[in-house]
Structure formats: C-alpha cells, structure tokens
Amino acid sequence: MPQISQLAATYASQVFWLLIFFGLTYFVIGRGMVPKVMDTVAMRDKQIADDLSAAEAARKAADEQEEAWRQRENENRAKAQELIAEAKAEAAAETEARLGAAQTGIDAKLDAAEARIAEAREKAAAEIEGIAAEATQSIVARVSGLSVDNAAALGAVRKELA
C-alpha cells in the first residue's frame, strides 16, 4: 500500500514542522510574552504592596489624628465642666448675697413690725388698765358707795394684772 509507505515521509515532515512551530511558539511566547506578563504581574504586586503600605500609613495617621482629637475633646469637656462649676459657684454666691440682702430687709421690716406691735401692746395695756381702773371705781362706787380715787384704782389694777 502506497499510503503506508508515504506515512514515514509525511510523518517525519510533520514532526519537523511541529518542532519548528512549537520552537517558534516557545520563543515568541516563552521568551517574548511571558516576561512581559511576569513584569506586569510583578508591577501589579508591587503596586498592591505600595497601596497596602500607603493605606496602613494613612490608617496610622488617621488613628493618631483621632487620638489627638479625642484628647482635645476631653480637654474641652474638662474646661466646659470647670466653666459650669465656676458659673454655678458665681450664681450661688450671687444668690447668697441677694438672699442676705433680702433677709436684712425682712429683718428690718420684722423689727419695725415687732416695735409697732410692742407699742400697740403697751398702748392696749394702758387702755385696758385705764378702763379696768374706771370699771373698778364704778364697781366700788355701786357696791359699797365709796369713792376711790383714780390713782388707787389704777394701782390695784396693776397689782392684779402683774
């Protein structure tokens, strides 16, 4: 069969071209494209590593800024609490002064009222003594028919009221 005899010649020719094609493909892809792809992958890996280190540095900077902000915020809160305490103390002192002034005024009015009451009490007691002395003179005159002078009647009334 002639096809079988041609097989060896055709087979050798196909193997030759196969080796040429794979060799050419190896040199084009393996030596030309793969290093470029590997360089691209290496650059990508380097870019990712750089981005990660930049992100880490940015995170650390943000943490430091946050800590500084928290410290400032705590200091501001402490200052605000101090201001509030000072304002409360000032208000308490002012209120105490006002209450003291009001109490002084009230005490003065109370003293004046007590003086008026004492004066009214003395006046009322004098009037009661006078009325009681007149009543005593009138009762003695009706009961016994005697006349008692005003000084004696007033003395007797004062003795009994004391």
Secondary structure, 3 states (H helix, E strand, C coil): CHHHHHHHHHHHHHHHHHHHHHHHHHHHHHHHHHHHHHHHHHHHHHHHHHHHHHHHHHHHHHHHHHHHHHHHHHHHHHHHHHHHHHHHHHHHHHHHHHHHHHHHHHHHHHHHHHHHHHHHHHHHHHHHHHHHHHHHHHHHHHHCCCCCCHHHHHHHHHHHHC
